[in-house]
């Protein structure tokens, strides 16, 4: 069964932070910011989040989901 995509960046960041994969300090700081800041992500932030999700084997962000 395929997991549904993440609807918002906070949920995606929390999934990465609570997972068992290793994160760099920089990635952890970035994800912590996403978890608490409701501001829309920049294109570069969305790209990096997508890469982190893919590397962790997690579903991507939903198309048109809340940024």
Buried (B, 14 or more C-beta within 10 A) or exposed (E): EEEEBBEBBBBBBBBBBEEEEEBEEEBBEBBEBBBEEEEEBEEEBBEBBEEBBEEBEBBBBEEEBBB
